[in-house]
């Protein structure tokens, strides 16, 4: 049995990013860039007005000056002439500044009568002018490689004239639930049966992490049927199984796949929930065998599968972020396994997070996990702690899962 941090490091170490593909910018949200992206133009390409008003020479914009209005230049319709002394051009937000002008007189600071404008507020050079390249110049780096694109990145790349983007392919993750007792939601429940939730929960987690889940039919506790999975997952980026990972006589995942080339790296991890966890390689496909208990399966998904999918997607693949909170109730001393206590999360008036562990922590209680806002992290052999003590937590409400 190995420690949690070592297990995560060993899971991540052999993983490599998926190949690149080119997608339309409109479909690139949430994808991870496979190459750096530089501006293909200068933004703005020329000096433009930041406001509605009049373009003029700052030297002519003293208080009370009267200028001749020589024309108008709406946005998208640059004026072809050159502005001379004593002249002004009607201009609008985004309009290209005419040659010879170096300032903008706001329309609310001007009196206009027929073809003349009078300055009510003196202007200064460069006032209300957005210079060419103020945002970026052609060739400037906009987005680095290995960046998960958000809506702001999409807008920036659009402004930089990128209609297509090279991104890493979404990792294809095969998900296999095992067990004679498992039926799908909506199916008739046989005697001793249970509605399986793991495949659905893990598929949702994979999607939330940017992967593409492929949910396989439930595999019964049968060596031949389980061994056939090796053929079904060829070409996948990862295989995730649930159930059958422990040491009972009906835990058949390891022996069934061993005959099809499964190389096991490690089997058990010193953590709760989630001690039975298989990590290995089935041919060319990395494999994670998660426990069958639904809470154990999901927490192992958060701790191990989430960073693994990120690593496959082209990101570093880091552990879920940890922040500090204070305990709402006391905690007993921990044993030799790293614990992940499901807890409610509240914010005190002073902004401090308060995590309160649920009184029951059974790994079959999905409703408790669904209601939890955090996981309280307890290292092996952690001492008892009173209410108000500071503890590390993983905030479930900010993971987007």
PyMOL commands that set and color helices and strands:
alter all, ss='L'
color gray80, all
select helices_A, chain A and resi 4-13+25-27+58-60+107-109+151-159+198-208+223-227+229-232+253-258+294-312+366-371+396-398
alter helices_A, ss='H'
color red, helices_A
select strands_A, chain A and resi 20-24+37-38+48-49+53-56+66-73+87-91+103-106+110-113+116-119+129-130+141-143+164-168+172-177+182-183+194-195+212-215+238-242+262-268+271-272+276-282+285-290+323-327+338-347+353-357+374-378+390-395
alter strands_A, ss='S'
color yellow, strands_A
deselect
rebuild
show_as cartoon
